[in-house]
């Protein structure tokens, strides 16, 4: 089973991701704030973390960098990260945050499925 952790405070993003990925083969869990991602990763050890660029109190870029640094220090598992960007111009932010992949919203179901499959592979 593929385990996906989604970090977003947007209900519409959650519903889109859950509808695209949720199945007998994929479990989608959610946190609503960036500060909650590290603890969720440590507890759940997901195959992929999907970070919305705009999430409450700690944006997707800071969240991604935090996960990378914690993994490098051995305090969190090394996890694949997919960033959800608001616009193509945000690609620079995704690259600087060391995300493994990114998609620009609005999300396409097939594109999201392929991205998660490639990262969790």
Secondary structure, 3 states (H helix, E strand, C coil): CEEEEEECCCHHHHHHHHHHHCCCCEEEEEECEHHHHHHHHHHHCCCEEEEECCCECCCHHHHHHHHHHHHHCCCCCCCEEEEEECCHHHHHHHHHCCCCEEEECCCCHHHHHHHHHHHHC
